[in-house]
Amino acid sequence: MRFQKLLLALPLVFGLMACSEDEAPPVAAPPQSSNPTPVVDPNQQQQPITSVDNPVATTVSLPAGSNLAFATNLFNTWKSRWIISLKDEISGGSTLDYDMYQGKRAQELLTQKMGKFHDNPLRVIWDGGNSTNCELTDMTKWGSVSFTPALRKKLGCTVSEGVGYGMLIALFHGDKDLFDGLWAYNIIARDNNNNGLMPWELQSFSRTVSTAAALDADLDVATALILASVKWSNQLYLNDALELVTAIFNKGLNSENLLIRPGDTWANKDVYNLSYFSPVALKLFNTVMPGVGWDAILAANYEYMKNIQAAGAIPLFPDWSNAAGQPTDPKNGSAASSYMLFDKESVRIPWRMAWDMYWYQDANAQQILTGMSNFIVQATGGNPAAISTNSYNYSTGALSTSQIVGEHYTGAYCLMGMGVNQGWFDSCFASFNNSAANYQAVGYTGTYFKEILMLMYSTLMNGGFVKLM
């Protein structure tokens, strides 16, 4: 049965880019769904579904020297630098129109979903802005930071991935106030996307810059909400998670091949981003919304991933690829020279695989991590100090001229060894920690992406990703 029938059957009650010049062998298309038409009762007591787990007989250990206190210190530093509240902006002199988060609609929506009006939402600062799209009009200060006109334009936007990462980080560090502040931000943002997903870019707490979604963020937000419902015993988190999971199901998937789309406006583009694939998310979705085909979606995306890894000149991954598994320019202005590289997108893949390996000991994750860790051990002679600061070309295996300097890249290479190469994991982790120890909360650094991923990877490697369900 075509998966489209499953999409049409989902009840309304929930509120419901050209190929590389280096030709790689084509990979097989993912399997079609054969799941039965679902009957989903939102009031039904949901039971965990274990059939999507693909366990292997192995014990996954943290690296030698792991220490949660280390990650906690990184978290406190990161939070002081990258989290800002609506009230902070107003007191700092911003004259933006904040009705989007303070008006009647916001009050009603937040009260409905959170049980009360959250009058001081929080956002993760993004440093990618450089125009009036991100300007914090008239803002002069934030704590010890004095705002120049350039900083007002650079730091006024937030992207959805930062909110998704931020909610996971807050959850695993037990910071409910931060979690709820980011959740409030997410709720209002999603109200400005016709499909119930989060717009990928917003100007402060004021308006959307783009209403289009980026699916990795929605997967991470939904995951965080599901886990929060257990951690803090609050059904409201799960209620909102179910709405978001339904939106992901309806608008975030290619019904022909079951692959996760980059966003809700990518239906006519044959391009995918494997760093958006979160196996843990899909397993949790299957737990709280069973019977709608999450197991088939998980299997299809893992099969796609394994085929791409096998077809490359090296067992790493390109930033973007088409349904046939060939590196592909997404044609969105972000990756014309890097789509075929293990670079700023695919650097997140080892984290997502390691997370699945840590929690579920999945044989698919084990296979992918084994391929990646064998490669990096051979490439460095087992010495983390020999990790290149240049990215690898998936199609040729050669190092590119693209520089990938940062602790988040070291962390990604370390995570390739989780559960499959403890010796590499231990030695690489020591190198990662030595670098991360220099992280200081001094002013603005212009390294949003590096620092948020560094913290995420550190939290996992230091034992902060406690399995809650």
Order of alpha helices (4+ residues) and beta strands (2+ residues): alpha-alpha-beta-alpha-alpha-alpha-beta-beta-beta-alpha-beta-alpha-alpha-beta-beta-alpha-alpha-alpha-alpha-beta-alpha-alpha-beta-beta-alpha-alpha-alpha
